[in-house]
Amino acid sequence: MKQSQDPKKLPSAIENLEVLKKKFSTNKPLIFLDFDGTLAPIVENHEDAGMDNETKEIVKQLSENYAIAVVSGRGLSDVRNKVGLQDIYYAGSHGFEIAGPNNFEKDNEEAQKMLPVFDEIEEKLQEKLSAIEGVRFERKKFTLAIHYRQVSEEKISEFHSIIENVVEEYPKLHKGDGKKVVEIKPNIEWHKGKAVNFLRKELSTATNPFSIYLGDDTTDEDAFREMGNGYGILVGEHGNDSYADYRVENITEVKRFLKELL
Ligand SMILES: O=P(O)(O)OC[C@H]1O[C@H](O[C@H]2O[C@H](CO)[C@@H](O)[C@H](O)[C@H]2O)[C@H](O)[C@@H](O)[C@@H]1O
């Protein structure tokens, strides 16, 4: 079983490029890419996030040579619009909604049944959190993000307590965390790692295809942990230990690494 470790102790993918490129020349990897914090810089408002032209071009060129999937906490249509490529796969809502070329679509069936519960909890939380300035809601199909990047420091513990108390009333849902965001998700054994395993079967006929996954957040750890034949590459840090195999420092290094695959 994989062990997590201090990300600072992970080997740098950039410093080990020659070794990795050698490996990739004999094992063409499937490429899994997280969006926020990996392809697009973290910004104040979630609506404003986007890839720069260089990153767009790199991902486009990679998609001509590799099977690629973007795996995001964002809603499927949102992340698809932001990446803008038609011929690649996407997993949105933390893997609960998956889509790909030729009208391929796969929503998590259990999560589908929970849509009315999401409507209810969203309404309740909107009301209970209305007194806290700076709270931003982002409804995805199967998850609900509540952002607190713009909430003042002294209000943050109240923000978390309100959400915890409400979520406790809903055993079908659970609360996860991200970068200055709380994510309400279906309480189902499904996450980015499971979605990646599903996509590995979709993208390759091999039993255990060689894959790489780049991601920056705690939710990407589910994918790193599930990486069988392949490498997880952590972008920056998220404050906890990591199951990744390598690290890159930031988005600039993500670009540098991906360019080497072209
Ligand atoms: O899985 P990801 O593609 O990394 O998505 C994770 C969440 O990313 C977005 O929120 C984060 O980025 C925002 C824009 O930079 C930032 O303002 C926010 O504080 C971050 O948490 C997105 O809005 C969420 O829906 C995703 O779940």
The ligand as an SDF file (V2000), in Angstrom:
LIG
                    3D

 27 28  0  0  0  0  0  0  0  0999 V2000
  -10.1990   20.0300   -8.9720 O   0  0  0  0  0  0  0  0  0  0  0  0
   -9.8640   21.4010   -9.4300 P   0  0  0  0  0  0  0  0  0  0  0  0
   -9.9690   21.5880  -10.9100 O   0  0  0  0  0  0  0  0  0  0  0  0
   -8.5670   21.8930   -8.8800 O   0  0  0  0  0  0  0  0  0  0  0  0
  -11.0070   22.3120   -8.7900 O   0  0  0  0  0  0  0  0  0  0  0  0
  -11.0200   22.5400   -7.3640 C   0  0  0  0  0  0  0  0  0  0  0  0
  -11.8850   23.7400   -7.0850 C   0  0  0  0  0  0  0  0  0  0  0  0
  -11.3340   24.7990   -7.8670 O   0  0  0  0  0  0  0  0  0  0  0  0
  -12.0360   26.0380   -7.8880 C   0  0  0  0  0  0  0  0  0  0  0  0
  -11.8250   26.6930   -6.6510 O   0  0  0  0  0  0  0  0  0  0  0  0
  -10.4620   26.9970   -6.4190 C   0  0  0  0  0  0  0  0  0  0  0  0
   -9.9940   27.8830   -7.4430 O   0  0  0  0  0  0  0  0  0  0  0  0
  -10.6320   29.2070   -7.4500 C   0  0  0  0  0  0  0  0  0  0  0  0
  -10.1070   29.9650   -8.6570 C   0  0  0  0  0  0  0  0  0  0  0  0
   -8.7220   30.0680   -8.6170 O   0  0  0  0  0  0  0  0  0  0  0  0
  -10.3300   29.8990   -6.1190 C   0  0  0  0  0  0  0  0  0  0  0  0
  -10.9330   31.1750   -6.0990 O   0  0  0  0  0  0  0  0  0  0  0  0
  -10.8670   29.0210   -4.9750 C   0  0  0  0  0  0  0  0  0  0  0  0
  -10.5130   29.5950   -3.7310 O   0  0  0  0  0  0  0  0  0  0  0  0
  -10.2680   27.6070   -5.0410 C   0  0  0  0  0  0  0  0  0  0  0  0
  -10.8450   26.7560   -4.0620 O   0  0  0  0  0  0  0  0  0  0  0  0
  -13.4780   25.8470   -8.2220 C   0  0  0  0  0  0  0  0  0  0  0  0
  -14.1540   27.0730   -8.0730 O   0  0  0  0  0  0  0  0  0  0  0  0
  -14.1290   24.7560   -7.4040 C   0  0  0  0  0  0  0  0  0  0  0  0
  -15.4210   24.4730   -7.8950 O   0  0  0  0  0  0  0  0  0  0  0  0
  -13.3090   23.4690   -7.5380 C   0  0  0  0  0  0  0  0  0  0  0  0
  -13.8880   22.4300   -6.7810 O   0  0  0  0  0  0  0  0  0  0  0  0
  1  2  2  0
  2  3  1  0
  2  4  1  0
  2  5  1  0
  5  6  1  0
  6  7  1  0
  7  8  1  0
  7 26  1  0
  8  9  1  0
  9 10  1  0
  9 22  1  0
 10 11  1  0
 11 12  1  0
 11 20  1  0
 12 13  1  0
 13 14  1  0
 13 16  1  0
 14 15  1  0
 16 17  1  0
 16 18  1  0
 18 19  1  0
 18 20  1  0
 20 21  1  0
 22 23  1  0
 22 24  1  0
 24 25  1  0
 24 26  1  0
 26 27  1  0
M  END
$$$$
